[in-house]
Amino acid sequence: MSSSPDCSKCDALCCKHVAIQIDKPDCKKDYDHIRWYLLHENIEVFIDHENCWFVKFQTPCTKIKNGLCSSYESRPKICRDYPNEENHCEFEGEDDYFVRIFRNEDDFIDYLELKKIRWEFKNRN
């Protein structure tokens, strides 16, 4: 792994989203929350290679100009430390960053049904 990837080659892929780790869902309330996330535009949920779950917000950093950081010298530490030993540059990596990705509610429901997970709440009407 290169400690200094050539960022000009990928148009700053890593700077076009924010991914926040969430607890692995294990109840109807959790499944419903993930469905709710996926009903919003520019949101994905994925499971990484270590079976960790994330909500991914497709939203570019405001400091990216022409594929490069316009505040490179004063960028946050998280940017300075990326990539590190625990992860790789998304552009230079050999594998996808996920083992499963849900781009919409239907993707997630298909997954739940495939796993035979009872996710629906009973209607109270």
Residue pairs with C-beta under 8 A, 6 or more apart in sequence:
1 83
1 85
1 88
1 89
1 92
2 89
2 92
3 83
5 83
5 89
5 91
5 92
7 67
7 68
7 69
8 67
8 68
9 91
10 67
10 89
10 90
10 91
11 67
12 60
12 61
12 64
12 67
12 68
12 69
13 90
13 91
14 82
14 89
14 90
14 91
15 60
15 61
15 63
15 64
15 69
15 79
16 58
16 59
16 60
16 61
16 64
17 56
17 57
17 58
17 59
17 60
18 56
18 57
18 59
19 46
19 54
19 55
19 56
19 57
20 54
20 55
20 57
21 52
21 53
21 54
22 45
22 53
22 54
22 55
23 30
23 53
24 51
24 52
24 53
25 31
25 33
25 34
25 53
28 118
28 119
28 120
28 121
31 108
31 112
31 117
31 119
32 119
32 121
34 45
34 102
34 108
35 105
35 108
35 109
35 119
37 43
37 45
37 55
38 44
38 45
38 102
38 103
38 104
38 105
38 107
38 108
39 105
42 57
42 58
42 59
43 55
43 56
43 57
43 58
44 55
44 56
44 58
44 101
44 102
44 103
45 53
45 54
45 55
45 56
45 101
45 102
45 108
46 53
46 54
46 56
46 97
46 98
46 100
46 101
46 102
47 53
47 54
47 98
47 99
47 100
47 101
48 54
48 97
48 98
48 99
49 95
49 97
49 98
49 99
51 99
61 69
63 69
63 70
63 71
63 75
64 70
69 75
69 79
82 89
83 89
90 97
100 111
101 107
102 108
102 111
109 119
112 119
